[in-house]
Amino acid sequence: NVVERTPPYVEEILPGSPAAKAGLRVDDLIVYFDGVPVSSIAAFRDLMSVTRPGQTVKLEVRRGEKLEPVELKLEEKPGK
């Protein structure tokens, strides 16, 4: 399963989304989620599945050669 092995990276940022508000950028590689190493897209999805709207998570992303901290405030999905 390729999702189990693919590092979690940002493929797209929707205008006005929590990711856009947090300052995430296309091609950022998500390395840590609240201090927990994130090894794959599947692991990132698992971590996101236990978070709730209104919660703020601290990500560390690799941007180029540097690690950058990002605080992401989760919102309710549209249509819910």
VENZI-V565625 format. One record per pair of residues at least 24 apart in sequence whose ideal C-beta (glycine too) atoms are under 10 Angstrom apart, sorted by the first residue. I is the first residue (numbers start at 0). J is the second residue. D is the distance in whole Angstrom. If there is no record, write none. Layout:
I/J/D  I/J/D
//
This chain:
0/39/9  0/40/10  0/41/8  1/39/9  1/40/9  1/41/10  2/39/7  2/40/5  2/41/5  2/42/10  2/43/10  2/44/8  3/38/9  3/39/5  3/40/8  3/41/5  3/42/8  4/38/9  4/39/6  4/40/9  4/41/9  5/38/10  5/39/6  5/40/5  5/41/8  5/43/10  6/30/8  6/37/8  6/38/7  6/39/7  6/40/8  6/42/10  6/43/9  6/61/9  7/32/9  7/37/5  7/38/8  7/39/7  7/40/5  7/41/9  7/42/7  7/43/4  7/44/8  7/46/9  7/47/10  7/58/10  7/60/9  8/40/8  8/43/10  8/60/9  8/61/9  9/60/8  9/62/10  10/40/10  15/74/10  16/71/10  16/74/8  16/77/10  17/52/9  17/55/10  17/56/10  17/71/6  17/72/6  17/73/6  17/74/5  18/58/10  18/69/9  18/71/7  20/70/10  20/71/8  20/72/7  20/74/9  21/55/9  21/56/9  21/58/8  21/60/10  21/69/5  21/70/6  21/71/4  21/72/7  21/73/10  22/60/10  22/67/8  22/68/10  22/69/6  22/70/9  22/71/9  23/58/8  23/60/7  23/62/9  23/67/9  23/69/6  23/71/7  24/60/8  24/62/7  24/67/9  24/69/9  26/60/10  26/61/10  26/62/8  26/63/9  27/58/9  27/59/10  27/60/4  27/61/7  27/62/5  27/63/10  27/67/8  27/69/8  28/59/10  28/60/6  28/61/4  28/62/8  28/63/10  28/66/10  29/58/6  29/59/8  29/60/6  29/61/8  29/69/9  29/71/10  30/58/8  30/59/5  30/60/6  30/61/5  30/66/6  30/67/10  31/56/10  31/57/8  31/58/7  31/59/4  31/60/8  31/61/10  31/66/8  31/68/9  31/69/10  32/56/6  32/57/8  32/58/6  32/59/8  32/71/9  33/57/5  33/58/8  33/59/10  34/59/8  47/71/10  47/73/8  51/75/9  52/76/8  52/79/9
//
